[in-house]
Amino acid sequence: MKTVGYADERLELMGRLRKSAQGRTLADMLRLDAKALRFHLGTSLADLRVPVHVDGSVQSALHAAVRDLFFLLALRHRAALRQNEYDRLILLDGFDPRAVRQTSFNPPSSARSENVRNAFLEAPELHPALDGGLLASWLSSGRPGRVLAGTLNALLRRAQEESAGREPAEPTTWIVLLAVRSLSQQVLGTLREFPISGPAGRLMHGAVAAGLLLALRLAMREAGVRDSPSGAFCEAAAAALPWVGGLRSLWGSGFAGYGVSFVEAPARIDHHLHRIAQGGTPEEVAADVAAELVGSKDAMRKAARHVALARLRSDLLVLVRMVELSRAPPFSVEGLSLAQLYAAPGALERVLAAPAARKEMYEKARVTAKAATTDAARDAIEAAGALAKEWKEDGAGAGVSQENVVKTWATAVAALAADAALDGAVDQAQAQLIHRHGTESEGGIETQHEAGKLYLIGLDERPILMKRVRAPQMGHLFCDMKDFTKRTAFLKETVVADFLSREFYGPILTAAARHARGAAHLADKGGIYLNNLLGDAVSFSGDVVALLQLAEDIRSALGSYARRLDSEGSREAVAKATAALEEKFNERRHQLADEMKTAREAQRQGKPDPLSGEEAGPRLRSLEAELRRLEDERERDIALATGEKLEAGIFISFGAAPEVATFEDHIFGQIKVSIAEKINESARGTARNAGVRARVDAILASER
């Protein structure tokens, strides 16, 4: 029995990738390369990230296509659904009982493109529930399947146009396919909304996955992706497993792309997958699987059942296509046509499970074969009848030699393991994408895309990644209060917070408000805006002239506060309070000085301190520490009595506009951070503000 094209393609792809990997693992080979990317984030290869956004138009096209395909499958296979499930489906938006076309397993005459015809031929081979008539309903003009295929085709063509002529060539198509692949979880979420469960639900989910895979493969063929520099990578992304829901969801899904439809997990599949991921070959895995079958009767029996069922279904598909073209006479079994026997969920399995039905199938096949007018038709009918006759209760050895069972099963398991290993490697490449939602920075998706900092996957006729333009240049002012730590230590947090709000933040923000023009980040290029408000500092960006005026306003506000302190400090009450404090502290200071003198003398003589009886050295250190505390207390009390002048450092730099990152935290709420090299420069510059001012004043004086 020949495996279908999908399995052959995956095995051949694995060979091509391994040949070009040159000893690297699949995951390393498929990772995005920073050197080939027009834009990326990350400070090293290990944390390389590519920001992308899949536009709502693309997501909507996929969502609508999934719903429509599921509805068509429900209509086609209504007999497999419970009545209450079907009744609930009817009530859903988009469900049209008249939408599905007549069952067919051959390409329609309207399909003239070879790629389209191949898609119709592949459909029932990938999943028996997905016949050509149903696929034609989904892909017909104006239907959601057609919209999805057209959307994917347009995206892939645009991606190839953007990467053409670049050296090294950017894998833009690879990025697009990874972004589209990441929507598989949304697809699974959509499928979980439908009221169909059990075996029928799993089969229909598998058929939807096969349909999406077909649409993706069709779009890639039409766009010529395979011949592009990143063609092999793109083929790796066009896999069934993401849309099925992963390896564990494959069992019982009806997907037959590997040559058999796996009802349960093959023995040691995780081991085989890991072996290929670590450098093993599918041929080695196939040899291991073959050896396991030969050594286990139970494993051979299960494999024989899978292979025999696949063989019979394959023969039925050949026969159904011939009957449809009037090249072979039809027959039915228990009221089921050959098309229903092939495609209806569970129909063939039920017939094979009943001895009377198997006998009926054999007898009708024998009679019908005599009426066949060609050898090909007669052979196809007789092959189906012979398998039905030889089928056993456990399905083992039903008309299929042990050699054929071993070869077919080993190849299918090897193809599955290879596909799963590829899927895991693609997962790691996909993890390098960062999906933006517009809330990560001010200006949202449009601002990031226009700045050339975001790959936008959408239907609009514009580049996926815009050319990066030179960032707008602007001024950055940083102002901080000197001796903030010392003030806080003296006056404590509550006093300093009130003081800053009245005499530092308030005047500065009031002055800044006169220059602001109500703009969010870069929305208008005039005026200034607040970046950050720190404990002892404030940062603004914007028009450099406005910032220079603001610097002058800040100086004026702080000078006004100093003059007010001077005028208030001359009052008699303040003078008396200061004198009392000085008298109090001088008395204690003199006392400590006498005690320290005595302790030093005792230390010089090697005797204990006569006043305290303690060792002279420790006593002296204790007195020195108390003196330091006394001086700190004196400065704090005098500052409270007289008020203390503010000294601020101000520095203005000029450079690129800041990047404003915004993010939401469930505890701390919305947080905004402005990041720019020149903001850092202006912050460092306040430390040398006085020196800069002195040099500038000296230069001006000499010029005058």
C-alpha positions as CSV (number, residue, x, y, z in Angstrom):
1,M,0.0,0.0,0.0
2,K,1.4,3.4,-1.0
3,T,1.4,6.1,1.7
4,V,-0.2,9.4,0.8
5,G,1.8,12.4,-0.3
6,Y,1.9,14.2,3.1
7,A,3.9,11.4,4.8
8,D,6.3,11.2,1.9
9,E,6.8,14.9,1.9
10,R,7.5,15.1,5.6
11,L,10.1,12.4,5.4
12,E,11.7,14.0,2.3
13,L,11.7,17.4,4.1
14,M,13.4,15.9,7.1
15,G,16.2,14.6,4.9
16,R,16.7,18.0,3.2
17,L,16.9,19.8,6.5
18,R,19.3,17.3,8.0
19,K,21.5,17.6,5.0
20,S,21.8,21.4,5.3
21,A,21.9,21.4,9.1
22,Q,25.6,20.4,9.1
23,G,25.5,18.8,12.5
24,R,23.2,21.3,14.2
25,T,20.0,20.2,15.8
26,L,16.7,20.8,14.1
27,A,15.7,23.4,16.7
28,D,19.0,25.3,16.2
29,M,18.7,25.3,12.5
30,L,15.1,26.6,12.4
31,R,15.7,29.4,14.9
32,L,15.5,32.9,13.5
33,D,18.9,34.4,12.7
34,A,19.5,38.0,13.9
35,K,21.8,38.7,11.0
36,A,19.1,38.1,8.5
37,L,16.4,40.1,10.2
38,R,15.5,43.7,9.4
39,F,14.4,44.3,13.0
40,H,14.5,42.3,16.2
41,L,14.7,42.8,19.9
42,G,17.0,41.1,22.4
43,T,20.5,41.7,23.7
44,S,21.9,38.3,22.6
45,L,21.1,35.3,20.4
46,A,19.6,33.6,23.4
47,D,16.9,36.2,24.0
48,L,16.3,37.2,20.4
49,R,12.7,38.2,19.9
50,V,10.7,39.4,16.9
51,P,7.7,41.7,17.5
52,V,4.7,40.7,15.4
53,H,1.0,41.5,15.2
54,V,-1.5,39.4,13.4
55,D,-4.2,41.9,12.3
56,G,-7.8,41.3,13.2
57,S,-8.7,40.8,9.5
58,V,-6.5,37.7,9.3
59,Q,-7.8,36.4,12.6
60,S,-11.4,36.9,11.5
61,A,-10.8,35.1,8.2
62,L,-9.4,32.1,10.0
63,H,-12.2,32.1,12.6
64,A,-14.9,32.3,9.9
65,A,-13.2,29.5,7.9
66,V,-13.1,27.2,10.9
67,R,-16.7,27.7,11.7
68,D,-17.9,27.3,8.1
69,L,-15.9,24.1,7.6
70,F,-17.2,22.6,10.9
71,F,-20.8,23.4,9.8
72,L,-20.3,21.8,6.4
73,L,-18.9,18.7,8.1
74,A,-21.9,18.6,10.5
75,L,-24.2,18.8,7.5
76,R,-22.4,16.1,5.5
77,H,-22.2,13.7,8.5
78,R,-25.4,14.5,10.3
79,A,-26.1,10.8,10.9
80,A,-23.1,10.7,13.2
81,L,-24.4,13.4,15.4
82,R,-26.9,13.2,18.3
83,Q,-30.2,14.9,17.6
84,N,-29.7,17.4,20.4
85,E,-26.2,18.3,19.1
86,Y,-27.5,19.0,15.7
87,D,-30.4,21.1,17.1
88,R,-28.0,23.3,19.0
89,L,-25.8,23.7,15.9
90,I,-28.8,25.0,13.9
91,L,-29.1,27.9,16.3
92,L,-25.5,29.1,15.7
93,D,-24.8,32.1,13.5
94,G,-23.6,31.1,10.0
95,F,-25.1,27.6,10.0
96,D,-26.7,27.1,6.6
97,P,-28.4,23.7,5.9
98,R,-28.3,24.3,2.2
99,A,-24.6,25.2,1.9
100,V,-23.0,21.8,1.3
101,R,-22.7,20.4,-2.2
102,Q,-23.2,16.8,-3.4
103,T,-20.6,14.3,-2.3
104,S,-17.7,14.0,-4.7
105,F,-14.2,12.5,-4.6
106,N,-12.8,13.9,-7.8
107,P,-11.7,17.5,-8.6
108,P,-14.5,19.6,-10.0
109,S,-14.3,20.5,-13.7
110,S,-13.9,24.1,-12.7
111,A,-10.6,23.4,-11.0
112,R,-8.1,24.0,-13.8
113,S,-5.0,24.8,-11.7
114,E,-2.8,21.8,-11.0
115,N,-2.4,23.0,-7.4
116,V,-6.1,23.3,-6.9
117,R,-6.7,19.9,-8.4
118,N,-4.1,18.4,-6.1
119,A,-5.8,19.9,-3.1
120,F,-9.1,18.2,-4.1
121,L,-7.3,14.8,-4.5
122,E,-5.5,15.2,-1.2
123,A,-8.5,16.1,0.8
124,P,-10.1,12.6,1.3
125,E,-6.6,11.0,1.6
126,L,-5.8,13.3,4.5
127,H,-9.2,12.7,6.1
128,P,-12.0,10.5,4.8
129,A,-14.7,12.8,6.1
130,L,-13.3,15.6,3.9
131,D,-14.7,14.8,0.4
132,G,-14.2,17.0,-2.7
133,G,-17.8,18.2,-2.8
134,L,-17.5,19.5,0.8
135,L,-14.2,21.1,0.0
136,A,-15.7,22.8,-3.1
137,S,-18.5,24.2,-0.9
138,W,-15.9,25.6,1.5
139,L,-13.6,27.0,-1.2
140,S,-16.2,28.4,-3.6
141,S,-16.3,32.0,-4.4
142,G,-17.3,34.2,-1.5
143,R,-17.1,31.3,1.0
144,P,-14.9,31.6,4.1
145,G,-12.5,28.9,3.0
146,R,-11.9,30.8,-0.2
147,V,-11.3,34.0,1.8
148,L,-8.8,32.2,4.0
149,A,-6.9,30.7,1.2
150,G,-6.8,34.1,-0.6
151,T,-5.6,35.8,2.6
152,L,-2.8,33.3,3.1
153,N,-1.8,33.5,-0.6
154,A,-1.6,37.4,-0.5
155,L,0.4,37.4,2.8
156,L,2.9,34.9,1.5
157,R,3.4,36.7,-1.9
158,R,3.9,40.0,-0.1
159,A,6.4,38.5,2.3
160,Q,8.4,37.1,-0.6
161,E,8.4,40.4,-2.4
162,E,9.8,42.1,0.7
163,S,12.6,39.6,1.2
164,A,13.5,39.5,-2.5
165,G,16.9,41.0,-3.4
166,R,18.1,41.3,0.2
167,E,21.5,39.9,1.2
168,P,21.3,37.9,3.3
169,A,17.7,37.1,2.4
170,E,15.3,37.8,5.3
171,P,13.0,34.9,6.0
172,T,9.9,37.1,6.0
173,T,7.8,34.3,4.7
174,W,9.0,32.1,7.6
175,I,8.0,34.8,10.1
176,V,4.5,35.1,8.5
177,L,4.0,31.4,8.7
178,L,5.1,31.2,12.3
179,A,2.7,34.0,13.1
180,V,-0.2,32.3,11.4
181,R,0.8,29.0,13.0
182,S,0.5,30.7,16.4
183,L,-3.2,31.1,15.8
184,S,-3.7,27.4,16.1
185,Q,-4.7,27.8,19.8
186,Q,-7.5,30.2,18.8
187,V,-8.7,27.6,16.3
188,L,-8.8,24.9,19.0
189,G,-10.7,27.4,21.2
190,T,-13.3,27.9,18.5
191,L,-13.7,24.2,18.0
192,R,-14.3,23.7,21.7
193,E,-17.3,26.0,21.5
194,F,-19.3,23.6,19.3
195,P,-21.7,21.2,21.1
196,I,-20.3,18.0,19.6
197,S,-18.2,15.6,21.7
198,G,-17.1,12.0,21.8
199,P,-15.7,10.1,18.8
200,A,-17.7,12.1,16.3
201,G,-16.4,15.4,17.8
202,R,-12.8,14.1,17.6
203,L,-13.2,13.0,14.0
204,M,-14.7,16.4,13.0
205,H,-11.9,18.3,14.7
206,G,-9.4,16.1,12.8
207,A,-11.2,16.9,9.5
208,V,-11.1,20.7,10.3
209,A,-7.4,20.4,10.9
210,A,-7.0,18.6,7.6
211,G,-8.9,21.3,5.8
212,L,-6.8,24.1,7.3
213,L,-3.7,22.2,6.4
214,L,-5.0,21.9,2.8
215,A,-5.7,25.6,2.6
216,L,-2.2,26.5,3.9
217,R,-0.5,24.0,1.5
218,L,-2.6,25.4,-1.4
219,A,-1.6,29.0,-0.6
220,M,2.1,28.0,-0.3
221,R,2.0,26.2,-3.7
222,E,0.2,29.1,-5.4
223,A,2.7,31.6,-3.9
224,G,5.7,29.5,-4.9
225,V,7.0,29.4,-1.3
226,R,8.8,26.1,-1.7
227,D,11.3,27.6,-4.2
228,S,12.1,30.6,-1.9
229,P,15.4,30.7,0.1
230,S,13.4,29.8,3.3
231,G,11.2,27.3,1.5
232,A,12.3,24.3,3.6
233,F,11.6,26.2,6.8
234,C,8.2,27.2,5.6
235,E,7.4,23.6,4.7
236,A,8.2,22.6,8.3
237,A,5.6,25.1,9.5
238,A,2.9,23.6,7.2
239,A,2.1,20.7,9.4
240,A,-1.0,19.0,10.7
241,L,-0.2,18.6,14.4
242,P,-0.6,22.3,15.5
243,W,-4.1,22.4,14.0
244,V,-5.1,19.0,15.5
245,G,-4.0,20.1,18.9
246,G,-0.7,18.3,19.2
247,L,0.4,14.7,19.2
248,R,-1.9,13.6,22.0
249,S,-4.9,14.9,20.1
250,L,-4.1,12.9,17.0
251,W,-5.3,9.6,18.2
252,G,-8.9,9.0,17.1
253,S,-9.0,12.2,15.0
254,G,-9.3,10.3,11.7
255,F,-6.3,12.1,10.2
256,A,-4.7,9.7,7.7
257,G,-1.9,11.7,6.3
258,Y,0.8,9.3,7.7
259,G,-0.6,6.3,5.7
260,V,-2.7,4.9,8.6
261,S,-5.3,6.6,10.9
262,F,-3.9,6.1,14.4
263,V,-6.7,5.0,16.8
264,E,-4.2,5.0,19.7
265,A,-0.6,6.0,20.4
266,P,2.0,3.7,18.8
267,A,4.3,2.0,21.2
268,R,7.3,4.1,22.4
269,I,6.3,7.0,20.2
270,D,7.8,9.5,22.6
271,H,11.1,7.6,22.5
272,H,11.1,7.6,18.7
273,L,10.3,11.3,18.6
274,H,13.1,12.1,21.0
275,R,15.5,10.0,19.0
276,I,14.9,12.0,15.8
277,A,15.0,15.3,17.7
278,Q,18.5,14.3,19.0
279,G,19.8,13.5,15.5
280,G,18.4,10.1,14.7
281,T,17.0,9.4,11.3
282,P,13.5,8.2,10.3
283,E,15.1,5.1,8.7
284,E,16.6,4.2,12.1
285,V,13.2,4.6,13.8
286,A,11.5,2.5,11.1
287,A,14.0,-0.3,11.7
288,D,13.3,-0.1,15.5
289,V,9.6,-0.3,14.9
290,A,9.9,-3.2,12.6
291,A,12.0,-5.1,15.1
292,E,9.4,-4.4,17.8
293,L,6.6,-5.8,15.6
294,V,8.5,-9.0,14.8
295,G,9.2,-9.5,18.5
296,S,5.6,-8.9,19.8
297,K,2.4,-10.7,18.7
298,D,0.3,-8.1,20.4
299,A,2.1,-5.2,18.7
300,M,1.8,-7.1,15.3
301,R,-1.9,-7.7,15.8
302,K,-2.6,-4.0,16.5
303,A,-0.5,-2.9,13.6
304,A,-2.1,-5.3,11.3
305,R,-5.6,-4.0,12.2
306,H,-4.5,-0.4,11.5
307,V,-2.8,-1.3,8.2
308,A,-5.7,-3.6,7.0
309,L,-8.2,-0.9,7.7
310,A,-6.1,1.7,5.9
311,R,-5.6,-0.7,3.0
312,L,-9.4,-1.3,2.6
313,R,-10.2,2.4,2.8
314,S,-7.5,3.1,0.2
315,D,-9.1,0.5,-2.1
316,L,-12.5,2.0,-1.5
317,L,-11.3,5.5,-2.4
318,V,-10.0,4.2,-5.7
319,L,-13.3,2.4,-6.3
320,V,-15.5,5.4,-5.3
321,R,-13.6,7.6,-7.7
322,M,-14.1,5.1,-10.5
323,V,-17.9,4.8,-9.7
324,E,-18.2,8.6,-9.7
325,L,-16.8,8.7,-13.2
326,S,-19.0,5.8,-14.4
327,R,-15.9,3.6,-14.8
328,A,-17.1,1.0,-12.4
329,P,-20.6,-0.3,-11.3
330,P,-21.7,0.7,-7.8
331,F,-23.0,-1.4,-5.0
332,S,-24.1,-0.8,-1.4
333,V,-23.7,-2.6,2.0
334,E,-26.4,-2.4,4.6
335,G,-27.9,0.5,2.7
336,L,-24.7,2.4,2.7
337,S,-23.2,3.6,-0.6
338,L,-19.5,3.1,-1.3
339,A,-19.0,6.9,-0.7
340,Q,-20.8,6.6,2.7
341,L,-18.8,3.5,3.5
342,Y,-15.6,5.4,2.9
343,A,-16.4,8.8,4.4
344,A,-19.1,8.5,7.1
345,P,-17.5,8.4,10.6
346,G,-17.4,4.9,11.9
347,A,-19.4,3.4,9.0
348,L,-16.6,1.1,7.6
349,E,-15.6,0.0,11.1
350,R,-19.2,-1.0,11.9
351,V,-19.5,-3.0,8.8
352,L,-16.3,-4.9,9.4
353,A,-17.3,-5.6,13.0
354,A,-20.4,-7.5,11.9
355,P,-19.9,-10.9,10.3
356,A,-23.2,-10.6,8.3
357,A,-22.2,-7.2,7.0
358,R,-18.8,-8.4,5.9
359,K,-20.4,-11.4,4.2
360,E,-22.8,-9.1,2.4
361,M,-20.0,-6.8,1.3
362,Y,-18.0,-9.8,-0.1
363,E,-21.0,-11.3,-2.0
364,K,-22.0,-8.0,-3.5
365,A,-18.5,-7.2,-4.5
366,R,-18.2,-10.6,-6.2
367,V,-21.4,-10.1,-8.1
368,T,-20.6,-6.5,-9.1
369,A,-17.1,-7.4,-10.3
370,K,-18.7,-9.6,-12.9
371,A,-20.5,-6.6,-14.3
372,A,-17.4,-4.5,-14.5
373,T,-16.3,-3.5,-18.0
374,T,-12.6,-2.9,-17.4
375,D,-9.9,-4.8,-15.7
376,A,-9.1,-1.9,-13.4
377,A,-12.6,-1.7,-12.2
378,R,-12.9,-5.4,-11.7
379,D,-9.6,-5.5,-9.7
380,A,-10.6,-2.6,-7.4
381,I,-14.0,-4.3,-6.6
382,E,-12.5,-7.7,-6.0
383,A,-9.8,-6.2,-3.8
384,A,-12.4,-4.6,-1.6
385,G,-14.4,-7.8,-1.4
386,A,-11.4,-9.9,-0.7
387,L,-10.4,-7.8,2.3
388,A,-14.0,-8.0,3.7
389,K,-14.0,-11.8,3.3
390,E,-10.6,-12.2,5.0
391,W,-11.2,-9.7,7.8
392,K,-11.0,-11.4,11.2
393,E,-12.6,-10.3,14.5
394,D,-9.3,-8.8,15.7
395,G,-8.5,-7.5,12.2
396,A,-5.1,-9.2,12.1
397,G,-3.8,-10.4,8.7
398,A,-6.9,-9.5,6.8
399,G,-5.6,-9.9,3.3
400,V,-2.3,-8.1,4.1
401,S,1.0,-9.9,4.3
402,Q,3.1,-9.6,7.4
403,E,5.8,-8.1,5.4
404,N,3.5,-5.4,4.1
405,V,2.1,-4.8,7.6
406,V,5.6,-4.3,9.0
407,K,6.7,-2.0,6.2
408,T,3.6,0.2,6.2
409,W,3.4,0.5,10.0
410,A,7.1,1.2,10.5
411,T,7.0,3.9,7.8
412,A,3.9,5.5,9.2
413,V,5.3,5.6,12.8
414,A,8.6,7.0,11.5
415,A,6.8,9.7,9.5
416,L,4.7,10.6,12.6
417,A,7.8,10.7,14.8
418,A,9.7,12.9,12.2
419,D,6.7,15.2,11.9
420,A,6.4,15.5,15.7
421,A,10.1,16.2,16.0
422,L,9.8,18.9,13.3
423,D,6.8,20.4,15.1
424,G,8.7,20.6,18.3
425,A,11.6,22.4,16.6
426,V,9.2,24.8,14.9
427,D,7.6,25.5,18.3
428,Q,11.0,26.8,19.5
429,A,11.3,29.1,16.5
430,Q,7.7,30.3,17.1
431,A,8.6,31.1,20.7
432,Q,11.0,33.8,19.3
433,L,8.0,35.8,18.2
434,I,6.5,38.4,20.5
435,H,2.8,39.1,19.7
436,R,2.0,42.7,20.3
437,H,-1.5,43.9,21.2
438,G,-1.0,47.6,21.1
439,T,-0.9,48.2,24.8
440,E,2.9,47.6,25.2
441,S,3.8,51.2,24.1
442,E,2.2,54.5,23.6
443,G,0.9,55.0,20.1
444,G,-0.1,51.4,19.8
445,I,0.3,49.0,16.8
446,E,0.2,51.7,14.1
447,T,3.0,53.8,15.7
448,Q,5.2,50.8,16.1
449,H,4.6,49.6,12.6
450,E,5.2,53.0,11.0
451,A,8.4,53.3,12.9
452,G,9.7,50.0,11.4
453,K,9.6,48.2,14.8
454,L,6.8,45.7,14.2
455,Y,6.0,43.0,11.6
456,L,2.3,43.6,10.8
457,I,0.5,40.5,9.3
458,G,-2.6,42.0,7.7
459,L,-4.6,42.4,4.6
460,D,-3.9,46.1,4.0
461,E,-1.7,46.7,1.0
462,R,1.3,48.0,2.9
463,P,4.7,46.5,3.8
464,I,4.8,43.8,6.5
465,L,7.7,45.7,8.0
466,M,8.1,49.4,7.2
467,K,11.5,50.9,6.6
468,R,13.0,52.3,9.8
469,V,13.1,56.1,9.8
470,R,15.4,58.3,11.9
471,A,13.9,58.8,15.2
472,P,12.7,62.4,15.8
473,Q,15.3,64.5,17.7
474,M,14.3,66.4,20.8
475,G,15.5,67.8,24.1
476,H,15.6,65.9,27.4
477,L,15.6,67.8,30.7
478,F,16.5,66.2,34.0
479,C,16.2,68.1,37.3
480,D,17.1,66.6,40.7
481,M,17.3,68.0,44.2
482,K,20.7,67.9,45.8
483,D,21.3,66.3,49.2
484,F,18.0,64.4,49.0
485,T,19.2,61.5,51.1
486,K,20.6,63.8,53.7
487,R,17.4,65.8,53.9
488,T,15.3,62.7,54.3
489,A,17.6,61.4,57.1
490,F,17.3,64.7,58.9
491,L,13.7,65.5,58.4
492,K,12.1,62.1,57.8
493,E,9.8,60.9,55.0
494,T,6.6,62.6,55.9
495,V,8.1,66.1,56.3
496,V,10.2,65.7,53.1
497,A,7.2,64.5,51.1
498,D,5.1,67.5,52.1
499,F,8.1,69.8,51.5
500,L,8.7,68.4,48.0
501,S,5.1,68.6,46.9
502,R,4.9,72.2,47.9
503,E,8.3,73.5,47.0
504,F,9.7,71.2,44.3
505,Y,7.2,69.1,42.3
506,G,4.4,71.7,42.5
507,P,6.3,74.7,41.1
508,I,8.1,72.6,38.5
509,L,4.9,71.0,37.1
510,T,3.1,74.3,37.2
511,A,6.0,75.8,35.1
512,A,6.0,72.8,32.8
513,A,2.2,73.1,32.2
514,R,2.8,76.4,30.4
515,H,4.9,74.7,27.8
516,A,2.9,71.4,27.4
517,R,0.4,71.2,24.5
518,G,-1.6,68.2,25.6
519,A,0.2,65.7,23.4
520,A,0.6,62.0,24.1
521,H,3.9,60.4,23.0
522,L,5.0,62.0,19.7
523,A,1.4,62.8,18.8
524,D,2.5,66.4,18.2
525,K,6.1,67.5,17.9
526,G,5.6,70.7,19.8
527,G,5.7,71.4,23.5
528,I,7.0,69.1,26.2
529,Y,5.7,66.1,28.1
530,L,6.6,64.4,31.4
531,N,8.6,61.2,31.3
532,N,9.1,60.2,34.9
533,L,8.6,61.7,38.3
534,L,11.1,60.2,40.7
535,G,11.6,60.6,44.5
536,D,14.0,63.5,44.1
537,A,13.9,64.2,40.4
538,V,11.8,64.9,37.4
539,S,12.4,64.2,33.7
540,F,10.8,66.0,30.6
541,S,11.2,65.6,26.9
542,G,10.2,67.7,24.0
543,D,11.0,70.9,22.2
544,V,14.4,72.0,23.2
545,V,13.5,75.8,23.3
546,A,10.6,75.0,25.6
547,L,12.9,73.0,27.8
548,L,15.4,75.9,28.0
549,Q,12.5,78.1,29.1
550,L,11.4,75.6,31.6
551,A,14.9,75.4,33.1
552,E,14.8,79.1,33.6
553,D,11.4,78.9,35.2
554,I,12.6,76.2,37.6
555,R,15.6,78.4,38.6
556,S,13.2,81.3,39.1
557,A,10.9,79.2,41.3
558,L,13.7,77.8,43.4
559,G,15.2,81.3,43.8
560,S,11.8,82.6,44.9
561,Y,11.7,80.0,47.6
562,A,15.2,80.9,48.8
563,R,14.3,84.7,49.0
564,R,11.2,83.8,51.0
565,L,13.2,81.9,53.4
566,D,15.7,84.8,53.8
567,S,12.8,87.2,54.5
568,E,11.2,84.9,57.0
569,G,14.5,84.0,58.6
570,S,15.1,87.5,59.9
571,R,12.2,87.5,62.2
572,E,13.0,87.7,65.9
573,A,11.2,84.4,66.8
574,V,13.3,82.4,64.4
575,A,16.5,84.0,65.6
576,K,15.6,83.3,69.3
577,A,14.7,79.6,68.4
578,T,18.0,79.2,66.6
579,A,20.0,80.7,69.5
580,A,18.2,78.5,72.0
581,L,19.1,75.4,69.9
582,E,22.7,76.4,69.6
583,E,23.0,77.0,73.4
584,K,21.4,73.6,74.0
585,F,23.7,71.7,71.7
586,N,26.9,73.7,72.7
587,E,26.4,72.7,76.3
588,R,26.2,69.0,75.4
589,R,29.0,69.4,72.9
590,H,31.4,70.8,75.5
591,Q,30.4,68.0,77.9
592,L,31.3,65.4,75.3
593,A,34.5,67.1,74.5
594,D,35.6,67.0,78.1
595,E,34.7,63.4,78.4
596,M,36.6,62.5,75.2
597,K,39.7,64.4,76.5
598,T,39.7,62.4,79.7
599,A,39.2,59.1,77.7
600,R,42.2,59.9,75.4
601,E,44.4,60.7,78.4
602,A,43.5,57.4,80.0
603,Q,44.1,55.5,76.7
604,R,47.6,57.2,76.5
605,Q,48.4,56.0,80.0
606,G,46.9,52.5,79.4
607,K,44.4,52.9,82.2
608,P,40.5,52.5,82.3
609,D,38.4,55.6,81.8
610,P,38.1,57.3,85.2
611,L,34.6,58.6,84.6
612,S,32.9,55.4,83.5
613,G,35.3,52.7,84.6
614,E,35.2,51.3,81.0
615,E,38.2,50.4,78.8
616,A,39.5,53.7,77.4
617,G,39.4,52.7,73.7
618,P,35.8,51.5,73.4
619,R,34.7,54.4,75.6
620,L,36.3,56.9,73.2
621,R,34.7,55.3,70.2
622,S,31.3,55.5,71.9
623,L,31.7,59.2,72.7
624,E,32.8,60.0,69.1
625,A,29.6,58.2,67.8
626,E,27.5,60.2,70.2
627,L,29.1,63.4,69.0
628,R,28.2,62.6,65.4
629,R,24.6,61.9,66.3
630,L,24.5,65.2,68.2
631,E,25.7,67.1,65.1
632,D,23.1,65.4,62.9
633,E,20.3,66.2,65.4
634,R,21.5,69.9,65.6
635,E,21.4,70.2,61.7
636,R,17.9,68.7,61.6
637,D,16.5,70.9,64.3
638,I,18.0,74.1,62.9
639,A,16.6,73.2,59.4
640,L,13.2,72.8,60.9
641,A,13.5,76.1,62.7
642,T,14.8,78.2,59.8
643,G,13.9,76.3,56.6
644,E,16.5,75.1,54.1
645,K,17.2,76.4,50.7
646,L,16.7,74.1,47.7
647,E,19.7,73.4,45.4
648,A,18.7,71.6,42.1
649,G,20.8,70.2,39.4
650,I,19.4,70.8,35.8
651,F,20.9,69.3,32.6
652,I,19.5,69.3,29.1
653,S,20.6,66.8,26.4
654,F,19.5,66.5,22.8
655,G,18.8,63.3,20.9
656,A,16.4,60.6,19.8
657,A,12.8,60.6,21.2
658,P,12.3,58.2,24.0
659,E,10.6,54.8,23.6
660,V,7.6,54.7,26.0
661,A,6.8,51.2,27.2
662,T,3.5,50.6,28.9
663,F,2.4,47.4,30.6
664,E,-0.4,46.3,32.9
665,D,0.2,44.5,36.2
666,H,-2.6,42.9,38.1
667,I,-1.2,44.3,41.4
668,F,0.4,47.6,40.4
669,G,-1.9,48.6,37.6
670,Q,-0.8,50.4,34.5
671,I,2.9,51.3,34.4
672,K,4.7,53.6,31.9
673,V,8.4,53.8,31.4
674,S,10.3,56.2,29.1
675,I,13.6,54.9,27.8
676,A,16.2,56.9,25.9
677,E,19.9,57.2,25.8
678,K,19.8,61.0,26.1
679,I,17.5,60.8,29.2
680,N,20.3,58.8,30.9
681,E,22.8,61.4,29.7
682,S,20.8,64.3,31.1
683,A,20.4,62.4,34.4
684,R,24.2,61.9,34.6
685,G,24.7,65.5,33.6
686,T,23.1,67.0,36.7
687,A,26.1,65.8,38.7
688,R,28.4,68.1,36.8
689,N,25.8,70.9,36.4
690,A,27.7,73.3,38.6
691,G,31.0,72.8,36.8
692,V,29.3,73.2,33.4
693,R,27.7,76.4,34.6
694,A,30.9,77.8,35.8
695,R,32.8,77.1,32.6
696,V,30.0,78.6,30.5
697,D,29.9,81.7,32.7
698,A,33.7,82.0,32.3
699,I,33.5,81.7,28.5
700,L,30.7,84.3,28.4
701,A,32.6,86.7,30.6
702,S,35.7,86.5,28.4
703,E,33.7,87.1,25.3
704,R,32.1,90.1,26.7
